[in-house]
Amino acid sequence: MKTRPLLSDRHFYFVSITALTLLGGCTKKDAATTAANTDSGVPTLVTSLEAVSAKFAPKSLTYDLGNNSHLDSHWSFDSRVKLLQSEARESSDPCAAVGNDLFACQPVLLRLYIALSKTFFDMGTTVIDQVGTQMGAIADGASGTVNIENHQKVVYSKTDSTHFTLLLKDSADASMGYIKVDGTSINIKMNIGGIDSTQAGTMLGLTMTYTDANNWTVDSTLTGMTCNPDDPRAPKSIWVHIAKADALWKGKAIIYNPIWLDNNPTCSTAEADNISMNFYTNFVGNDTAAKAGVFLIQRNVTSLASIDTYAMSRICDNYMTCNAGTAATVAAFTNPFCNPQATNTATWGDDCTSTAAAVGAADYGLASDWIVPSVFATTTVTIPDSI
């Protein structure tokens, strides 16, 4: 079944560049500042985050997002932005290699979702590294406000080098960014649209809890993304949840577009329940293989108790009028699919038992981690007004 892609990596590169520019606006450092200000806890924390990044996804779910894996947290913001800009210009439709086939592209898209989440996580690591360095010059227990360029200000509160909070305010005193480091928990929120009018309404959220390099949870959220006239079926909101527990990675992803089912959508198409679509994907994998289930669910659905009735193989039953041949073909793509490490080709109706027994035996994590469609359609990342 052919379809226009749900998202392109180019679209997210530009969001990434904007986020990186915003985050870097007040946190640049040089070698002298690093040497003078760094608290002992900051390098330890950053090392922990880099260990998470190094194993953010198993080999079976790795996507080459512009070959920027070498771009670690110690690169300057300018260097990171320039590299991302270069890669954005070269980036293309991730589904083109499989003919934009809706089913064949699912393994590619899943890897892309995770790679995008990793991009934001790595940017968050950069922020913690560079903000933490600046906080090193501030005494434990201190709080206050610092005026920065363009009449912006940073409100801060510091307990110690691994427990601090910052709030970025614009010249009108509106909250633009929020960073909270609480030991092994991190929360970052940014108003992307606040500094880039082409991304008006776009909000970024990143949370992480950390035990060690093999046990952690990361949630990445993008909401309110501006409609792209060249690709109106690109998502409005995206959420990716990844949890690593020893040798297994488990996760969930939601991709929402309010006009996806329209026959010829444009950015002027009115949003409606009956043309909306959420792509729900759950997955579990290791370095050998990953299995995943994909579900298509409209935004007015209030419960996921019967999520299997929304399996992508039921798209003709639930949403489209298909001829008998197409309906039979689509119905054969049953969940889950198995994706071995060495290929982007999925085998549908395969739980990976014969390829990776541990993956075949594993569950997908807690069903309660899901956000129901009726809630996700209106979800936004909210930045507090004060700390």
C-alpha positions as CSV (number, residue, x, y, z in Angstrom):
1,M,0.0,0.0,0.0
2,K,1.5,3.3,-1.1
3,T,1.4,6.4,1.0
4,R,3.1,9.7,1.4
5,P,5.6,9.4,4.3
6,L,4.4,10.2,7.8
7,L,7.5,12.3,8.4
8,S,10.8,13.2,6.8
9,D,14.0,13.5,8.7
10,R,14.7,16.9,7.1
11,H,11.7,18.4,8.8
12,F,13.0,17.3,12.2
13,Y,16.5,18.4,11.5
14,F,15.2,22.0,11.2
15,V,13.4,21.6,14.5
16,S,16.6,20.2,16.0
17,I,18.6,23.2,14.7
18,T,16.1,25.6,16.2
19,A,16.2,23.8,19.6
20,L,19.9,23.7,19.6
21,T,20.2,27.4,18.9
22,L,17.8,28.3,21.6
23,L,19.5,26.0,24.2
24,G,22.8,27.4,23.2
25,G,21.9,31.0,23.5
26,C,23.1,31.5,27.1
27,T,25.3,28.5,27.7
28,K,28.4,28.8,25.6
29,K,31.7,28.1,27.3
30,D,35.4,28.2,26.6
31,A,38.3,26.2,27.9
32,A,39.2,28.8,30.6
33,T,35.6,28.9,31.8
34,T,35.5,25.2,32.0
35,A,38.6,25.0,34.0
36,A,37.6,27.7,36.4
37,N,33.9,26.7,37.0
38,T,33.4,23.0,36.7
39,D,32.0,21.3,39.8
40,S,33.2,17.8,40.4
41,G,29.7,16.4,39.9
42,V,29.2,17.8,36.4
43,P,31.7,15.6,34.6
44,T,30.4,12.6,36.4
45,L,26.8,13.4,35.4
46,V,27.8,14.1,31.8
47,T,29.8,10.9,31.6
48,S,26.7,9.0,32.8
49,L,24.5,10.7,30.1
50,E,27.1,9.9,27.4
51,A,27.0,6.3,28.5
52,V,23.2,6.3,27.9
53,S,23.8,7.9,24.5
54,A,26.3,5.2,23.5
55,K,23.7,2.5,24.1
56,F,20.5,4.6,23.3
57,A,19.3,1.9,20.9
58,P,20.2,-1.7,20.1
59,K,21.9,-2.5,16.8
60,S,18.6,-3.8,15.5
61,L,17.0,-0.3,15.9
62,T,19.8,2.0,14.9
63,Y,19.2,4.6,12.2
64,D,22.1,6.6,10.6
65,L,20.8,10.1,11.1
66,G,23.4,12.0,9.1
67,N,26.4,10.1,10.6
68,N,26.7,12.6,13.5
69,S,27.4,10.0,16.2
70,H,30.9,11.6,16.6
71,L,29.3,14.9,17.6
72,D,29.6,14.6,21.4
73,S,28.6,17.0,24.1
74,H,31.9,18.8,24.1
75,W,31.4,20.2,20.6
76,S,30.5,23.9,20.6
77,F,26.9,24.8,19.8
78,D,28.0,26.6,16.6
79,S,29.7,23.4,15.4
80,R,26.7,21.3,16.1
81,V,24.3,23.7,14.4
82,K,26.5,24.0,11.3
83,L,26.8,20.2,11.0
84,L,23.0,19.7,11.4
85,Q,22.3,22.4,8.9
86,S,24.6,20.7,6.4
87,E,22.9,17.4,7.0
88,A,19.5,18.9,6.7
89,R,20.2,20.1,3.2
90,E,21.3,16.6,2.2
91,S,18.5,14.7,4.0
92,S,15.6,13.2,2.1
93,D,12.5,11.0,2.4
94,P,13.4,8.0,4.6
95,C,10.7,5.9,2.9
96,A,11.9,6.4,-0.7
97,A,14.1,3.3,-0.6
98,V,11.1,1.1,-0.1
99,G,8.8,2.9,-2.6
100,N,6.9,4.8,0.1
101,D,5.1,1.6,1.0
102,L,3.2,2.1,4.3
103,F,4.1,-1.4,5.6
104,A,7.6,-1.7,4.3
105,C,8.6,1.6,5.7
106,Q,7.6,0.8,9.3
107,P,11.0,-0.6,10.4
108,V,12.7,2.5,8.9
109,L,10.3,4.9,10.6
110,L,10.7,3.1,14.0
111,R,14.5,3.5,13.7
112,L,14.0,7.1,12.7
113,Y,11.7,7.9,15.7
114,I,14.4,6.5,18.1
115,A,17.2,8.4,16.3
116,L,15.3,11.6,16.6
117,S,14.8,11.0,20.3
118,K,18.5,10.4,20.6
119,T,19.3,13.7,18.8
120,F,17.3,15.6,21.4
121,F,18.8,13.6,24.2
122,D,22.3,14.4,23.0
123,M,21.4,18.1,22.8
124,G,20.1,17.8,26.3
125,T,23.4,16.3,27.4
126,T,25.2,19.3,25.8
127,V,23.0,21.6,27.7
128,I,23.6,19.9,31.0
129,D,27.3,19.9,30.4
130,Q,27.6,23.5,29.5
131,V,25.0,24.9,31.9
132,G,26.5,22.7,34.6
133,T,29.8,24.3,33.9
134,Q,28.4,27.8,34.3
135,M,26.6,26.7,37.5
136,G,30.0,25.7,38.9
137,A,30.8,29.3,39.6
138,I,27.6,29.7,41.8
139,A,27.7,28.7,45.4
140,D,25.7,25.7,46.6
141,G,22.4,26.9,48.1
142,A,22.3,30.1,46.0
143,S,19.4,31.4,43.8
144,G,18.9,34.5,41.8
145,T,18.4,36.1,38.4
146,V,21.0,36.9,35.7
147,N,20.3,39.3,32.8
148,I,21.7,38.1,29.4
149,E,21.6,39.3,25.8
150,N,18.5,40.7,24.1
151,H,16.9,41.6,27.4
152,Q,16.4,38.0,28.3
153,K,17.2,36.6,31.8
154,V,17.9,33.4,33.5
155,V,16.3,32.6,36.9
156,Y,18.3,29.9,38.8
157,S,18.3,27.9,42.0
158,K,21.2,25.6,42.9
159,T,21.4,23.0,45.7
160,D,24.7,21.5,44.5
161,S,26.3,20.5,41.2
162,T,23.8,17.8,40.4
163,H,20.7,19.5,41.8
164,F,19.8,22.8,40.1
165,T,17.0,24.5,38.2
166,L,17.1,27.2,35.6
167,L,14.3,29.1,33.9
168,L,14.9,31.1,30.7
169,K,12.7,34.2,30.3
170,D,12.3,36.4,27.2
171,S,12.2,40.2,27.2
172,A,8.4,40.1,27.9
173,D,9.0,37.8,30.9
174,A,7.5,34.8,29.1
175,S,9.1,31.4,29.9
176,M,11.1,30.1,27.0
177,G,13.1,27.3,28.5
178,Y,13.3,25.2,31.7
179,I,16.1,22.9,32.9
180,K,15.9,20.9,36.1
181,V,18.6,18.5,37.2
182,D,17.7,16.4,40.2
183,G,20.4,13.9,40.7
184,T,19.6,11.1,38.4
185,S,16.5,12.7,37.0
186,I,16.5,15.4,34.3
187,N,13.7,17.5,32.8
188,I,14.2,19.9,29.9
189,K,11.4,22.0,28.3
190,M,11.8,24.5,25.5
191,N,9.5,26.8,23.5
192,I,10.9,26.3,20.0
193,G,8.3,28.7,18.4
194,G,9.2,31.5,20.8
195,I,12.4,32.2,18.9
196,D,11.5,30.9,15.4
197,S,8.3,32.3,14.0
198,T,8.3,29.5,11.3
199,Q,7.9,27.0,14.2
200,A,5.2,28.9,16.1
201,G,3.6,26.7,18.8
202,T,6.2,24.0,18.7
203,M,7.3,22.8,22.2
204,L,10.0,20.3,23.1
205,G,10.2,18.2,26.3
206,L,12.8,15.7,27.4
207,T,12.8,13.7,30.6
208,M,15.2,11.1,31.8
209,T,15.6,8.9,34.9
210,Y,18.9,7.1,35.3
211,T,20.1,4.2,37.4
212,D,23.2,3.1,35.4
213,A,24.3,2.7,31.8
214,N,22.1,-0.4,31.4
215,N,19.0,0.8,33.3
216,W,17.3,4.1,32.3
217,T,14.2,5.7,30.8
218,V,14.0,8.6,28.4
219,D,10.8,10.4,27.1
220,S,11.0,12.9,24.2
221,T,8.0,15.0,23.2
222,L,7.4,17.4,20.4
223,T,4.0,19.1,20.2
224,G,2.3,21.8,18.1
225,M,4.6,21.5,15.1
226,T,3.7,23.8,12.2
227,C,2.1,22.3,9.2
228,N,4.6,21.8,6.4
229,P,3.1,22.8,3.0
230,D,5.4,20.4,1.2
231,D,4.3,17.5,3.4
232,P,1.0,18.3,5.2
233,R,0.9,14.7,6.5
234,A,4.0,15.2,8.5
235,P,3.2,14.9,12.3
236,K,1.9,17.7,14.5
237,S,3.1,15.9,17.6
238,I,5.4,13.1,18.5
239,W,6.2,11.2,21.6
240,V,8.9,8.5,22.0
241,H,9.4,6.5,25.2
242,I,12.5,4.3,25.6
243,A,13.4,2.2,28.6
244,K,16.6,0.1,28.8
245,A,16.7,-2.8,31.3
246,D,19.9,-4.7,31.1
247,A,20.0,-6.4,27.7
248,L,16.6,-5.3,26.4
249,W,15.3,-2.0,25.1
250,K,11.5,-1.5,25.3
251,G,9.6,1.5,24.1
252,K,6.6,3.2,22.6
253,A,6.1,5.9,20.0
254,I,3.1,8.0,19.0
255,I,3.0,10.1,15.9
256,Y,-0.1,12.3,15.4
257,N,-1.4,14.1,12.4
258,P,-4.9,15.7,12.4
259,I,-5.5,15.5,8.6
260,W,-3.7,12.4,7.6
261,L,-6.7,10.5,6.2
262,D,-7.8,13.4,4.0
263,N,-7.6,12.5,0.3
264,N,-5.7,15.6,-0.6
265,P,-4.6,17.4,2.6
266,T,-3.2,20.9,2.6
267,C,-2.2,23.2,5.5
268,S,-5.7,24.8,5.0
269,T,-7.5,21.6,5.6
270,A,-9.6,21.8,8.8
271,E,-8.7,19.4,11.5
272,A,-11.3,16.7,12.2
273,D,-11.6,13.4,14.1
274,N,-12.6,11.4,11.0
275,I,-9.4,12.4,9.1
276,S,-7.0,12.4,12.0
277,M,-4.5,9.6,12.6
278,N,-2.2,8.5,15.3
279,F,0.5,5.9,14.6
280,Y,1.1,3.9,17.8
281,T,4.1,1.7,17.8
282,N,5.4,-0.5,20.6
283,F,8.7,-2.3,20.4
284,V,11.2,-4.5,22.3
285,G,14.6,-5.4,21.0
286,N,18.3,-6.3,21.6
287,D,21.3,-6.2,19.3
288,T,20.2,-9.2,17.4
289,A,16.6,-8.3,16.5
290,A,13.6,-6.2,17.4
291,K,9.9,-6.9,17.3
292,A,7.2,-4.2,17.0
293,G,3.5,-3.7,16.7
294,V,1.9,-0.9,14.8
295,F,-1.6,0.5,15.4
296,L,-3.6,3.2,13.6
297,I,-5.9,5.1,15.9
298,Q,-8.0,8.3,15.5
299,R,-7.7,11.1,17.9
300,N,-11.2,10.8,19.5
301,V,-10.5,7.3,20.9
302,T,-10.5,7.5,24.7
303,S,-9.3,4.0,25.7
304,L,-6.6,1.6,24.5
305,A,-8.1,-1.4,26.2
306,S,-8.9,-2.9,22.8
307,I,-5.7,-1.6,21.0
308,D,-5.4,-4.8,18.9
309,T,-8.6,-3.9,17.0
310,Y,-6.6,-0.9,15.6
311,A,-3.7,-3.0,14.2
312,M,-2.4,-1.6,11.0
313,S,-3.4,-4.7,9.2
314,R,-7.0,-3.7,9.8
315,I,-6.7,-0.4,8.0
316,C,-9.2,-1.5,5.4
317,D,-11.7,-2.6,8.0
318,N,-11.4,0.5,10.1
319,Y,-10.7,3.4,7.7
320,M,-10.7,2.7,4.0
321,T,-12.7,1.1,1.3
322,C,-10.4,-1.5,-0.3
323,N,-11.0,-3.9,-3.1
324,A,-10.9,-7.6,-2.2
325,G,-7.3,-8.1,-3.4
326,T,-6.0,-5.1,-1.5
327,A,-7.9,-6.0,1.7
328,A,-6.5,-9.6,1.6
329,T,-2.9,-8.3,1.0
330,V,-3.2,-5.7,3.9
331,A,-4.7,-8.2,6.3
332,A,-1.6,-10.4,6.0
333,F,0.6,-7.8,7.6
334,T,-0.3,-8.8,11.1
335,N,1.5,-7.7,14.3
336,P,4.2,-8.0,15.4
337,F,6.9,-7.6,12.8
338,C,10.4,-8.9,13.4
339,N,13.3,-6.8,12.2
340,P,16.8,-8.5,12.4
341,Q,19.8,-6.2,13.0
342,A,21.3,-6.5,9.5
343,T,18.3,-5.3,7.5
344,N,15.4,-2.8,7.3
345,T,13.1,-5.5,6.0
346,A,10.4,-6.6,8.4
347,T,8.8,-10.0,8.6
348,W,5.2,-9.5,9.6
349,G,3.4,-12.0,11.8
350,D,6.8,-12.9,13.4
351,D,7.6,-12.3,17.1
352,C,11.4,-12.9,16.6
353,T,11.4,-16.1,18.6
354,S,13.4,-18.0,16.0
355,T,15.8,-15.0,15.5
356,A,16.2,-13.7,19.1
357,A,14.5,-15.9,21.7
358,A,14.8,-13.3,24.5
359,V,13.0,-10.8,22.3
360,G,10.3,-13.2,21.4
361,A,9.6,-14.0,25.0
362,A,9.6,-10.4,26.2
363,D,6.6,-8.1,26.7
364,Y,6.5,-4.5,25.5
365,G,6.5,-2.9,28.9
366,L,3.7,-1.3,30.8
367,A,0.5,-0.6,28.9
368,S,-0.1,2.3,31.3
369,D,2.9,4.1,29.7
370,W,0.7,4.8,26.7
371,I,-1.0,8.2,26.3
372,V,-4.6,7.7,25.0
373,P,-5.3,9.4,21.6
374,S,-8.0,11.8,23.0
375,V,-5.4,13.1,25.5
376,F,-2.4,13.1,23.2
377,A,-4.2,15.2,20.5
378,T,-4.2,18.2,23.0
379,T,-1.0,17.4,24.8
380,T,1.5,20.2,25.0
381,V,4.8,20.8,26.8
382,T,4.1,23.4,29.5
383,I,7.0,25.5,30.9
384,P,6.5,26.8,34.4
385,D,6.3,30.5,35.1
386,S,8.6,30.3,38.1
387,I,11.0,27.8,39.9
